Amino acid sequence: QVQLVESGGGLVQSGDSLRLSCVASIRTFSRSTMSWFRQAPGKEREFVAAISRSGSSTYFADSVKGRFTISRDNAKNTVYLQMNTLQPADTAVYYCAAKETLVILTTPREYDYWGQGTQVTVSS
């Protein structure tokens, strides 16, 4: 059974907003850094945003800084990605990832748990 499940993707127009959710069934959620990655067709998986286990620290890729916000609710074992002012370049499958650690991680190979992904398509 999958331990991370993303939802909230869909088809939107340029300038629209979308909120993605990732529900984790792992016991270490509250002790884990959580991140969002995305992968467009023909491209490698790229880092989008990360949040520390307490939610006190966040980090964003330059391409989404100022437009996206990452947050978490440890009581619900859920991490969110609020995506504003979406652009066609944001079109990709978005993945949730988890790693039990004290630090922010931005490389896919550093993460232990992954969701199945949710498709975000932004039309021009």
C-alpha positions, -999 to 999 in steps of 0.1 A, spaced: 0 0 0 12 35 -8 23 57 21 19 91 5 -11 101 -15 -13 133 -35 -45 150 -46 -58 183 -60 -43 184 -94 -63 193 -125 -66 214 -156 -65 252 -151 -58 283 -171 -28 307 -168 -31 329 -138 -53 304 -119 -46 289 -85 -46 253 -72 -39 236 -39 -23 202 -38 -26 180 -7 -5 150 3 -17 127 30 10 105 47 4 73 65 40 70 77 45 70 114 74 94 112 55 122 94 60 147 123 97 140 123 101 143 85 110 170 61 83 171 34 88 182 -1 71 187 -35 88 178 -67 75 179 -103 83 162 -135 73 174 -169 73 152 -200 109 146 -212 124 163 -182 140 151 -150 123 154 -117 129 188 -102 126 203 -67 97 226 -61 94 233 -23 103 218 11 92 223 46 109 213 79 92 189 103 79 217 126 70 239 97 93 266 109 115 265 78 106 265 41 126 266 9 114 271 -27 129 268 -61 135 301 -78 110 292 -105 81 292 -80 93 316 -53 67 342 -46 39 322 -63 39 289 -43 35 283 -6 42 250 12 26 243 46 18 213 68 -6 201 94 11 175 116 -21 166 133 -36 156 100 -4 141 86 -8 163 56 14 187 36 0 213 12 12 232 -18 -7 263 -26 0 272 -62 -9 308 -74 -5 326 -107 0 293 -125 18 293 -158 21 267 -186 57 261 -175 42 247 -142 26 218 -161 39 186 -147 31 156 -125 36 168 -89 50 144 -64 51 145 -26 82 131 -8 92 125 28 125 120 47 130 116 84 156 143 89 163 176 107 174 195 75 159 207 43 167 184 14 163 193 -23 175 163 -42 151 134 -52 176 107 -43 177 119 -7 140 111 -1 128 77 11 90 79 5 71 91 -26 36 94 -37 21 84 -70 18 120 -82 -10 142 -93 -12 159 -127 -13 197 -130 -20 211 -165 -20 248 -171 -33 261 -204 -21 293 -220 
